[in-house]
């Protein structure tokens, strides 16, 4: 009888510890580097100057889920000190 009581108590303690570890786990960090430049784009088959991120328009996809931490380093290589769109 004492063995059963001890094993049930041990099982409950193990489940509690597993749940505590799962709750305190940190969300993953996702790192991106964006180089912003001007370049030629062809949105409707007509050439025009547009803003590119890493040489592509539209910019790159960001694959993340809820609670991901995004760290995005943006390098502005435009002649303007800030972006106006």
PADO-719373 format. One record per residue (C-alpha): residue in three letters; z, x, y. Coordinates in nm, 3 decimals. Example, Ala and Ser with C-alpha at 12.3 -4.5 7.8 and 13.67 -1.06 7.14 Angstrom:
! PADO-719373
<r><tipa>Ala</tipa><zz>0.780</zz><xx>1.230</xx><yy>-0.450</yy></r>
<r><tipa>Ser</tipa><zz>0.714</zz><xx>1.367</xx><yy>-0.106</yy></r>
//
This chain:
! PADO-719373
<r><tipa>Unk</tipa><zz>0.000</zz><xx>0.000</xx><yy>0.000</yy></r>
<r><tipa>Unk</tipa><zz>0.087</zz><xx>0.282</xx><yy>0.238</yy></r>
<r><tipa>Unk</tipa><zz>-0.245</zz><xx>0.453</xx><yy>0.158</yy></r>
<r><tipa>Unk</tipa><zz>-0.446</zz><xx>0.141</xx><yy>0.248</yy></r>
<r><tipa>Unk</tipa><zz>-0.259</zz><xx>0.097</xx><yy>0.577</yy></r>
<r><tipa>Unk</tipa><zz>-0.316</zz><xx>0.464</xx><yy>0.666</yy></r>
<r><tipa>Unk</tipa><zz>-0.686</zz><xx>0.452</xx><yy>0.582</yy></r>
<r><tipa>Unk</tipa><zz>-0.738</zz><xx>0.137</xx><yy>0.791</yy></r>
<r><tipa>Unk</tipa><zz>-0.557</zz><xx>0.299</xx><yy>1.082</yy></r>
<r><tipa>Unk</tipa><zz>-0.767</zz><xx>0.614</xx><yy>1.038</yy></r>
<r><tipa>Unk</tipa><zz>-1.087</zz><xx>0.409</xx><yy>1.029</yy></r>
<r><tipa>Unk</tipa><zz>-0.994</zz><xx>0.226</xx><yy>1.349</yy></r>
<r><tipa>Unk</tipa><zz>-0.913</zz><xx>0.556</xx><yy>1.519</yy></r>
<r><tipa>Unk</tipa><zz>-1.249</zz><xx>0.705</xx><yy>1.410</yy></r>
<r><tipa>Unk</tipa><zz>-1.441</zz><xx>0.402</xx><yy>1.542</yy></r>
<r><tipa>Unk</tipa><zz>-1.252</zz><xx>0.421</xx><yy>1.872</yy></r>
<r><tipa>Unk</tipa><zz>-1.336</zz><xx>0.792</xx><yy>1.911</yy></r>
<r><tipa>Unk</tipa><zz>-1.705</zz><xx>0.734</xx><yy>1.833</yy></r>
<r><tipa>Unk</tipa><zz>-1.720</zz><xx>0.456</xx><yy>2.093</yy></r>
<r><tipa>Unk</tipa><zz>-1.546</zz><xx>0.674</xx><yy>2.352</yy></r>
<r><tipa>Unk</tipa><zz>-1.793</zz><xx>0.957</xx><yy>2.296</yy></r>
<r><tipa>Unk</tipa><zz>-2.089</zz><xx>0.718</xx><yy>2.322</yy></r>
<r><tipa>Unk</tipa><zz>-1.963</zz><xx>0.572</xx><yy>2.650</yy></r>
<r><tipa>Unk</tipa><zz>-1.904</zz><xx>0.907</xx><yy>2.820</yy></r>
<r><tipa>Unk</tipa><zz>-2.242</zz><xx>1.057</xx><yy>2.726</yy></r>
<r><tipa>Unk</tipa><zz>-2.436</zz><xx>1.170</xx><yy>3.033</yy></r>
<r><tipa>Unk</tipa><zz>-2.773</zz><xx>1.024</xx><yy>3.116</yy></r>
<r><tipa>Unk</tipa><zz>-3.058</zz><xx>1.273</xx><yy>3.078</yy></r>
<r><tipa>Unk</tipa><zz>-3.206</zz><xx>1.456</xx><yy>3.373</yy></r>
<r><tipa>Unk</tipa><zz>-3.583</zz><xx>1.460</xx><yy>3.425</yy></r>
<r><tipa>Unk</tipa><zz>-3.726</zz><xx>1.728</xx><yy>3.652</yy></r>
<r><tipa>Unk</tipa><zz>-4.057</zz><xx>1.703</xx><yy>3.840</yy></r>
<r><tipa>Unk</tipa><zz>-4.236</zz><xx>1.925</xx><yy>4.090</yy></r>
<r><tipa>Unk</tipa><zz>-4.489</zz><xx>1.766</xx><yy>4.320</yy></r>
<r><tipa>Unk</tipa><zz>-4.734</zz><xx>1.961</xx><yy>4.535</yy></r>
<r><tipa>Unk</tipa><zz>-4.872</zz><xx>1.728</xx><yy>4.803</yy></r>
<r><tipa>Unk</tipa><zz>-5.215</zz><xx>1.821</xx><yy>4.943</yy></r>
<r><tipa>Unk</tipa><zz>-5.527</zz><xx>1.666</xx><yy>5.089</yy></r>
<r><tipa>Unk</tipa><zz>-5.836</zz><xx>1.629</xx><yy>4.874</yy></r>
<r><tipa>Unk</tipa><zz>-6.146</zz><xx>1.421</xx><yy>4.815</yy></r>
<r><tipa>Unk</tipa><zz>-6.099</zz><xx>1.088</xx><yy>4.642</yy></r>
<r><tipa>Unk</tipa><zz>-6.353</zz><xx>0.824</xx><yy>4.544</yy></r>
<r><tipa>Unk</tipa><zz>-6.163</zz><xx>0.492</xx><yy>4.534</yy></r>
<r><tipa>Unk</tipa><zz>-6.471</zz><xx>0.265</xx><yy>4.549</yy></r>
<r><tipa>Unk</tipa><zz>-6.741</zz><xx>0.521</xx><yy>4.480</yy></r>
<r><tipa>Unk</tipa><zz>-6.735</zz><xx>0.641</xx><yy>4.842</yy></r>
<r><tipa>Unk</tipa><zz>-6.596</zz><xx>0.986</xx><yy>4.919</yy></r>
<r><tipa>Unk</tipa><zz>-6.300</zz><xx>1.000</xx><yy>5.155</yy></r>
<r><tipa>Unk</tipa><zz>-6.007</zz><xx>1.228</xx><yy>5.220</yy></r>
<r><tipa>Unk</tipa><zz>-5.684</zz><xx>1.126</xx><yy>5.053</yy></r>
<r><tipa>Unk</tipa><zz>-5.341</zz><xx>1.257</xx><yy>4.966</yy></r>
<r><tipa>Unk</tipa><zz>-5.311</zz><xx>1.413</xx><yy>4.622</yy></r>
<r><tipa>Unk</tipa><zz>-5.000</zz><xx>1.485</xx><yy>4.420</yy></r>
<r><tipa>Unk</tipa><zz>-5.050</zz><xx>1.780</xx><yy>4.186</yy></r>
<r><tipa>Unk</tipa><zz>-5.423</zz><xx>1.746</xx><yy>4.247</yy></r>
<r><tipa>Unk</tipa><zz>-5.449</zz><xx>1.390</xx><yy>4.125</yy></r>
<r><tipa>Unk</tipa><zz>-5.492</zz><xx>1.047</xx><yy>4.279</yy></r>
<r><tipa>Unk</tipa><zz>-5.311</zz><xx>0.824</xx><yy>4.215</yy></r>
<r><tipa>Unk</tipa><zz>-5.012</zz><xx>1.047</xx><yy>4.158</yy></r>
<r><tipa>Unk</tipa><zz>-4.863</zz><xx>1.141</xx><yy>3.821</yy></r>
<r><tipa>Unk</tipa><zz>-4.684</zz><xx>0.893</xx><yy>3.597</yy></r>
<r><tipa>Unk</tipa><zz>-4.307</zz><xx>0.912</xx><yy>3.574</yy></r>
<r><tipa>Unk</tipa><zz>-4.182</zz><xx>0.828</xx><yy>3.228</yy></r>
<r><tipa>Unk</tipa><zz>-3.815</zz><xx>0.736</xx><yy>3.246</yy></r>
<r><tipa>Unk</tipa><zz>-3.574</zz><xx>0.463</xx><yy>3.148</yy></r>
<r><tipa>Unk</tipa><zz>-3.277</zz><xx>0.299</xx><yy>3.314</yy></r>
<r><tipa>Unk</tipa><zz>-2.999</zz><xx>0.544</xx><yy>3.405</yy></r>
<r><tipa>Unk</tipa><zz>-3.221</zz><xx>0.854</xx><yy>3.385</yy></r>
<r><tipa>Unk</tipa><zz>-3.149</zz><xx>1.100</xx><yy>3.663</yy></r>
<r><tipa>Unk</tipa><zz>-3.471</zz><xx>1.205</xx><yy>3.839</yy></r>
<r><tipa>Unk</tipa><zz>-3.486</zz><xx>1.535</xx><yy>4.026</yy></r>
<r><tipa>Unk</tipa><zz>-3.815</zz><xx>1.555</xx><yy>4.219</yy></r>
<r><tipa>Unk</tipa><zz>-3.893</zz><xx>1.867</xx><yy>4.421</yy></r>
<r><tipa>Unk</tipa><zz>-4.167</zz><xx>1.782</xx><yy>4.671</yy></r>
<r><tipa>Unk</tipa><zz>-4.364</zz><xx>2.065</xx><yy>4.832</yy></r>
<r><tipa>Unk</tipa><zz>-4.547</zz><xx>1.935</xx><yy>5.139</yy></r>
<r><tipa>Unk</tipa><zz>-4.868</zz><xx>2.137</xx><yy>5.177</yy></r>
<r><tipa>Unk</tipa><zz>-5.006</zz><xx>1.899</xx><yy>5.440</yy></r>
<r><tipa>Unk</tipa><zz>-5.057</zz><xx>2.012</xx><yy>5.801</yy></r>
<r><tipa>Unk</tipa><zz>-4.813</zz><xx>1.739</xx><yy>5.911</yy></r>
<r><tipa>Unk</tipa><zz>-4.439</zz><xx>1.803</xx><yy>5.872</yy></r>
<r><tipa>Unk</tipa><zz>-4.387</zz><xx>1.456</xx><yy>5.718</yy></r>
<r><tipa>Unk</tipa><zz>-4.589</zz><xx>1.198</xx><yy>5.528</yy></r>
<r><tipa>Unk</tipa><zz>-4.724</zz><xx>0.889</xx><yy>5.704</yy></r>
<r><tipa>Unk</tipa><zz>-4.928</zz><xx>0.648</xx><yy>5.496</yy></r>
//
